[in-house]
Amino acid sequence: MFYVIGLGNPGEKYRYTRHNAAWIVLDELYDEGWHRHGYMNADVRSFGYGLLIKPNTFMNNSGEVVSFLKKEVDFAPEHIIIIYDDIDLPLGTMRVSFDRGDGGHNGVKSIVEHLGSKQCIRIRIGISRLLDDGRLVKPSVLGQFGKSERSMVTDTIAPQVDRILTSITTEGYEVAMNRYNAK
């Protein structure tokens, strides 16, 4: 069983911010069936290979859901899949990684601290702008996606994340990394 944790901040104010890219993707892919899990302090929904989780804490405390899971369920760290925004990647780019540092992302840092291991799978969603000359413009993570950018997240990135999740859960993260990290 896999536990897919989409990182974001709760509240309407943050709904369409770049930091909430993972929640936008999960809501696009799975628009119904979410319910509040009070003890975990998260919105959860089952999917074919496990449980989808959107922590209702703010980003810096995202790992609290892992502490709850560790008390309730026996799982290996590599059964945790984190989906989150990556300011070092341009919008439209995704990367699958395993056993890496937090890259300065406080939500990932919180999860790794609570998990006690870096050996979890990550799906990183690029949120920055790539200029025609190849320079990467890193906007505020709390800034809103523009209309066309949000369309890219829902229409292009979400289906790709769905394919990546299917690959990870059926073929393993190594296959997904080889397939989806190709340039």
ZADO-1210 file (C-alpha; in nm, 4 decimals, padded with zeros to 6 digits):
<atoms>
<atom x="00.0000" y="00.0000" z="00.0000" code="MET" pos="1"/>
<atom x="00.1288" y="00.3472" z="-00.0905" code="PHE" pos="2"/>
<atom x="00.0646" y="00.6714" z="00.0951" code="TYR" pos="3"/>
<atom x="00.0648" y="00.9642" z="-00.1467" code="VAL" pos="4"/>
<atom x="00.1055" y="01.2945" z="00.0351" code="ILE" pos="5"/>
<atom x="00.0269" y="01.6040" z="-00.1685" code="GLY" pos="6"/>
<atom x="00.1766" y="01.9146" z="-00.0108" code="LEU" pos="7"/>
<atom x="-00.0081" y="02.2435" z="00.0116" code="GLY" pos="8"/>
<atom x="-00.1474" y="02.5052" z="00.2451" code="ASN" pos="9"/>
<atom x="-00.5086" y="02.4986" z="00.3664" code="PRO" pos="10"/>
<atom x="-00.7531" y="02.7799" z="00.3039" code="GLY" pos="11"/>
<atom x="-00.9094" y="02.9552" z="00.0082" code="GLU" pos="12"/>
<atom x="-00.6376" y="03.2217" z="00.0170" code="LYS" pos="13"/>
<atom x="-00.3783" y="02.9608" z="-00.0899" code="TYR" pos="14"/>
<atom x="-00.5933" y="02.7448" z="-00.3165" code="ARG" pos="15"/>
<atom x="-00.4331" y="02.8396" z="-00.6490" code="TYR" pos="16"/>
<atom x="-00.0860" y="02.9369" z="-00.5317" code="THR" pos="17"/>
<atom x="00.2246" y="02.7767" z="-00.6751" code="ARG" pos="18"/>
<atom x="00.2928" y="02.6130" z="-00.3382" code="HIS" pos="19"/>
<atom x="-00.0386" y="02.4259" z="-00.3780" code="ASN" pos="20"/>
<atom x="00.0475" y="02.2716" z="-00.7160" code="ALA" pos="21"/>
<atom x="00.0169" y="01.9205" z="-00.5704" code="ALA" pos="22"/>
<atom x="-00.3302" y="01.9889" z="-00.4305" code="TRP" pos="23"/>
<atom x="-00.4436" y="02.1360" z="-00.7621" code="ILE" pos="24"/>
<atom x="-00.3221" y="01.8185" z="-00.9359" code="VAL" pos="25"/>
<atom x="-00.4847" y="01.5819" z="-00.6850" code="LEU" pos="26"/>
<atom x="-00.8137" y="01.7734" z="-00.6960" code="ASP" pos="27"/>
<atom x="-00.8096" y="01.7579" z="-01.0761" code="GLU" pos="28"/>
<atom x="-00.7407" y="01.3841" z="-01.0811" code="LEU" pos="29"/>
<atom x="-00.9663" y="01.2909" z="-00.7901" code="TYR" pos="30"/>
<atom x="-01.2399" y="01.5517" z="-00.7574" code="ASP" pos="31"/>
<atom x="-01.4742" y="01.3410" z="-00.5425" code="GLU" pos="32"/>
<atom x="-01.4502" y="01.1056" z="-00.2504" code="GLY" pos="33"/>
<atom x="-01.2305" y="01.3135" z="-00.0211" code="TRP" pos="34"/>
<atom x="-01.3206" y="01.3141" z="00.3467" code="HIS" pos="35"/>
<atom x="-01.1742" y="01.4756" z="00.6532" code="ARG" pos="36"/>
<atom x="-00.9718" y="01.2486" z="00.8810" code="HIS" pos="37"/>
<atom x="-00.9725" y="01.4330" z="01.2128" code="GLY" pos="38"/>
<atom x="-00.7044" y="01.2319" z="01.3895" code="TYR" pos="39"/>
<atom x="-00.4654" y="01.2619" z="01.0970" code="MET" pos="40"/>
<atom x="-00.5648" y="01.6264" z="01.0414" code="ASN" pos="41"/>
<atom x="-00.5850" y="01.5694" z="00.6670" code="ALA" pos="42"/>
<atom x="-00.8229" y="01.5184" z="00.3799" code="ASP" pos="43"/>
<atom x="-00.7915" y="01.1616" z="00.2566" code="VAL" pos="44"/>
<atom x="-00.9191" y="00.9485" z="-00.0267" code="ARG" pos="45"/>
<atom x="-00.8426" y="00.5943" z="-00.1295" code="SER" pos="46"/>
<atom x="-00.7132" y="00.5194" z="-00.4767" code="PHE" pos="47"/>
<atom x="-00.6230" y="00.1952" z="-00.6518" code="GLY" pos="48"/>
<atom x="-00.2879" y="00.1513" z="-00.4788" code="TYR" pos="49"/>
<atom x="-00.3339" y="00.3110" z="-00.1405" code="GLY" pos="50"/>
<atom x="-00.4294" y="00.6369" z="00.0230" code="LEU" pos="51"/>
<atom x="-00.4103" y="00.9950" z="-00.1025" code="LEU" pos="52"/>
<atom x="-00.3453" y="01.2502" z="00.1710" code="ILE" pos="53"/>
<atom x="-00.3667" y="01.6300" z="00.1771" code="LYS" pos="54"/>
<atom x="-00.2411" y="01.7472" z="00.5181" code="PRO" pos="55"/>
<atom x="-00.4545" y="02.0242" z="00.6691" code="ASN" pos="56"/>
<atom x="-00.1539" y="02.1689" z="00.8468" code="THR" pos="57"/>
<atom x="00.0450" y="02.4456" z="00.6897" code="PHE" pos="58"/>
<atom x="00.3380" y="02.3402" z="00.4746" code="MET" pos="59"/>
<atom x="00.6014" y="02.3513" z="00.7498" code="ASN" pos="60"/>
<atom x="00.4088" y="02.0922" z="00.9547" code="ASN" pos="61"/>
<atom x="00.3204" y="01.8513" z="00.6734" code="SER" pos="62"/>
<atom x="00.5117" y="01.5688" z="00.8416" code="GLY" pos="63"/>
<atom x="00.2584" y="01.5442" z="01.1228" code="GLU" pos="64"/>
<atom x="00.0527" y="01.3089" z="00.9027" code="VAL" pos="65"/>
<atom x="00.3527" y="01.0751" z="00.8858" code="VAL" pos="66"/>
<atom x="00.3718" y="01.0663" z="01.2657" code="SER" pos="67"/>
<atom x="00.0073" y="00.9587" z="01.2738" code="PHE" pos="68"/>
<atom x="00.0662" y="00.6933" z="01.0073" code="LEU" pos="69"/>
<atom x="00.3679" y="00.5540" z="01.1948" code="LYS" pos="70"/>
<atom x="00.1481" y="00.5000" z="01.5033" code="LYS" pos="71"/>
<atom x="-00.1359" y="00.3360" z="01.3099" code="GLU" pos="72"/>
<atom x="00.0156" y="00.1495" z="01.0158" code="VAL" pos="73"/>
<atom x="00.3213" y="-00.0626" z="00.9469" code="ASP" pos="74"/>
<atom x="00.4859" y="00.0653" z="00.6274" code="PHE" pos="75"/>
<atom x="00.8267" y="00.1083" z="00.4724" code="ALA" pos="76"/>
<atom x="00.9528" y="00.4636" z="00.4031" code="PRO" pos="77"/>
<atom x="00.9663" y="00.3824" z="00.0288" code="GLU" pos="78"/>
<atom x="00.5863" y="00.3475" z="00.0360" code="HIS" pos="79"/>
<atom x="00.5561" y="00.7207" z="00.0991" code="ILE" pos="80"/>
<atom x="00.5197" y="00.9263" z="-00.2194" code="ILE" pos="81"/>
<atom x="00.5387" y="01.3026" z="-00.1786" code="ILE" pos="82"/>
<atom x="00.4018" y="01.5291" z="-00.4513" code="ILE" pos="83"/>
<atom x="00.5122" y="01.8897" z="-00.4240" code="TYR" pos="84"/>
<atom x="00.6136" y="02.2100" z="-00.5993" code="ASP" pos="85"/>
<atom x="00.9767" y="02.2633" z="-00.6998" code="ASP" pos="86"/>
<atom x="01.0902" y="02.6200" z="-00.7609" code="ILE" pos="87"/>
<atom x="01.4098" y="02.4967" z="-00.9292" code="ASP" pos="88"/>
<atom x="01.2159" y="02.3416" z="-01.2191" code="LEU" pos="89"/>
<atom x="01.0237" y="02.5253" z="-01.4909" code="PRO" pos="90"/>
<atom x="00.6466" y="02.4892" z="-01.5076" code="LEU" pos="91"/>
<atom x="00.5597" y="02.1818" z="-01.7116" code="GLY" pos="92"/>
<atom x="00.8635" y="01.9873" z="-01.5898" code="THR" pos="93"/>
<atom x="00.8319" y="01.7000" z="-01.3453" code="MET" pos="94"/>
<atom x="01.0943" y="01.4818" z="-01.1858" code="ARG" pos="95"/>
<atom x="01.0734" y="01.1588" z="-00.9908" code="VAL" pos="96"/>
<atom x="01.3381" y="01.1125" z="-00.7234" code="SER" pos="97"/>
<atom x="01.4213" y="00.8872" z="-00.4305" code="PHE" pos="98"/>
<atom x="01.6360" y="00.9189" z="-00.1193" code="ASP" pos="99"/>
<atom x="01.7255" y="01.2865" z="-00.1665" code="ARG" pos="100"/>
<atom x="01.7541" y="01.5874" z="00.0604" code="GLY" pos="101"/>
<atom x="01.4688" y="01.8329" z="00.1046" code="ASP" pos="102"/>
<atom x="01.6068" y="02.0826" z="-00.1489" code="GLY" pos="103"/>
<atom x="01.5083" y="02.3685" z="00.0805" code="GLY" pos="104"/>
<atom x="01.1394" y="02.2713" z="00.0720" code="HIS" pos="105"/>
<atom x="01.0014" y="02.3009" z="00.4251" code="ASN" pos="106"/>
<atom x="00.7143" y="02.0585" z="00.3656" code="GLY" pos="107"/>
<atom x="00.9531" y="01.7868" z="00.2501" code="VAL" pos="108"/>
<atom x="01.1867" y="01.8695" z="00.5383" code="LYS" pos="109"/>
<atom x="00.9002" y="01.8171" z="00.7836" code="SER" pos="110"/>
<atom x="00.8062" y="01.4824" z="00.6294" code="ILE" pos="111"/>
<atom x="01.1660" y="01.3554" z="00.6297" code="VAL" pos="112"/>
<atom x="01.2062" y="01.4609" z="00.9951" code="GLU" pos="113"/>
<atom x="00.8858" y="01.2831" z="01.1034" code="HIS" pos="114"/>
<atom x="00.9587" y="00.9800" z="00.8867" code="LEU" pos="115"/>
<atom x="01.3133" y="00.9530" z="01.0169" code="GLY" pos="116"/>
<atom x="01.4361" y="00.8699" z="00.6673" code="SER" pos="117"/>
<atom x="01.5015" y="01.0284" z="00.3280" code="LYS" pos="118"/>
<atom x="01.4090" y="00.7018" z="00.1582" code="GLN" pos="119"/>
<atom x="01.0758" y="00.8126" z="00.0230" code="CYS" pos="120"/>
<atom x="00.9674" y="00.8774" z="-00.3335" code="ILE" pos="121"/>
<atom x="00.9143" y="01.2319" z="-00.4590" code="ARG" pos="122"/>
<atom x="00.7260" y="01.3684" z="-00.7570" code="ILE" pos="123"/>
<atom x="00.8460" y="01.7245" z="-00.8048" code="ARG" pos="124"/>
<atom x="00.6327" y="01.9661" z="-01.0068" code="ILE" pos="125"/>
<atom x="00.8111" y="02.2643" z="-01.1593" code="GLY" pos="126"/>
<atom x="00.6493" y="02.6001" z="-01.0807" code="ILE" pos="127"/>
<atom x="00.8942" y="02.8578" z="-01.2170" code="SER" pos="128"/>
<atom x="00.8897" y="03.0475" z="-01.5455" code="ARG" pos="129"/>
<atom x="01.1385" y="02.9664" z="-01.8185" code="LEU" pos="130"/>
<atom x="01.2216" y="03.2666" z="-02.0348" code="LEU" pos="131"/>
<atom x="01.2920" y="03.2384" z="-02.4070" code="ASP" pos="132"/>
<atom x="01.6626" y="03.2965" z="-02.3398" code="ASP" pos="133"/>
<atom x="01.6726" y="02.9945" z="-02.1054" code="GLY" pos="134"/>
<atom x="01.6775" y="03.1845" z="-01.7768" code="ARG" pos="135"/>
<atom x="01.4591" y="03.0536" z="-01.4952" code="LEU" pos="136"/>
<atom x="01.2470" y="03.3119" z="-01.3126" code="VAL" pos="137"/>
<atom x="01.1624" y="03.1961" z="-00.9622" code="LYS" pos="138"/>
<atom x="00.8378" y="03.3599" z="-00.8504" code="PRO" pos="139"/>
<atom x="00.7010" y="03.3673" z="-00.4970" code="SER" pos="140"/>
<atom x="00.5696" y="03.0234" z="-00.4008" code="VAL" pos="141"/>
<atom x="00.2709" y="03.2004" z="-00.2465" code="LEU" pos="142"/>
<atom x="00.1950" y="03.3798" z="-00.5725" code="GLY" pos="143"/>
<atom x="-00.1085" y="03.2727" z="-00.7727" code="GLN" pos="144"/>
<atom x="-00.0803" y="03.0782" z="-01.0968" code="PHE" pos="145"/>
<atom x="-00.1957" y="03.2774" z="-01.3965" code="GLY" pos="146"/>
<atom x="-00.4969" y="03.1415" z="-01.5866" code="LYS" pos="147"/>
<atom x="-00.2896" y="02.9775" z="-01.8621" code="SER" pos="148"/>
<atom x="-00.0436" y="02.8390" z="-01.6057" code="GLU" pos="149"/>
<atom x="-00.3256" y="02.6884" z="-01.4027" code="ARG" pos="150"/>
<atom x="-00.4626" y="02.5316" z="-01.7221" code="SER" pos="151"/>
<atom x="-00.1211" y="02.3756" z="-01.7796" code="MET" pos="152"/>
<atom x="-00.1308" y="02.2310" z="-01.4272" code="VAL" pos="153"/>
<atom x="-00.4783" y="02.0825" z="-01.4691" code="THR" pos="154"/>
<atom x="-00.4661" y="01.9810" z="-01.8363" code="ASP" pos="155"/>
<atom x="-00.1026" y="01.8738" z="-01.8860" code="THR" pos="156"/>
<atom x="00.0672" y="01.8152" z="-01.5517" code="ILE" pos="157"/>
<atom x="-00.2184" y="01.6340" z="-01.3735" code="ALA" pos="158"/>
<atom x="-00.2493" y="01.3562" z="-01.6366" code="PRO" pos="159"/>
<atom x="00.1295" y="01.3167" z="-01.6352" code="GLN" pos="160"/>
<atom x="00.1331" y="01.2844" z="-01.2549" code="VAL" pos="161"/>
<atom x="-00.1384" y="01.0188" z="-01.2888" code="ASP" pos="162"/>
<atom x="00.0822" y="00.8216" z="-01.5299" code="ARG" pos="163"/>
<atom x="00.3825" y="00.8624" z="-01.2993" code="ILE" pos="164"/>
<atom x="00.1839" y="00.7387" z="-00.9973" code="LEU" pos="165"/>
<atom x="00.0647" y="00.4374" z="-01.1947" code="THR" pos="166"/>
<atom x="00.4202" y="00.3612" z="-01.3022" code="SER" pos="167"/>
<atom x="00.5600" y="00.3927" z="-00.9492" code="ILE" pos="168"/>
<atom x="00.2897" y="00.1784" z="-00.7917" code="THR" pos="169"/>
<atom x="00.2917" y="-00.0954" z="-01.0569" code="THR" pos="170"/>
<atom x="00.6505" y="-00.0992" z="-01.1890" code="GLU" pos="171"/>
<atom x="00.8584" y="00.0688" z="-00.9190" code="GLY" pos="172"/>
<atom x="01.0158" y="00.4101" z="-00.8768" code="TYR" pos="173"/>
<atom x="01.3292" y="00.3149" z="-01.0733" code="GLU" pos="174"/>
<atom x="01.1239" y="00.2475" z="-01.3876" code="VAL" pos="175"/>
<atom x="00.9309" y="00.5709" z="-01.3352" code="ALA" pos="176"/>
<atom x="01.2534" y="00.7680" z="-01.2915" code="MET" pos="177"/>
<atom x="01.3992" y="00.6248" z="-01.6133" code="ASN" pos="178"/>
<atom x="01.0809" y="00.6838" z="-01.8075" code="ARG" pos="179"/>
<atom x="00.9734" y="01.0265" z="-01.6825" code="TYR" pos="180"/>
<atom x="01.3008" y="01.1986" z="-01.5984" code="ASN" pos="181"/>
<atom x="01.4276" y="01.1725" z="-01.9576" code="ALA" pos="182"/>
<atom x="01.4810" y="01.5106" z="-02.1148" code="LYS" pos="183"/>
</atoms>
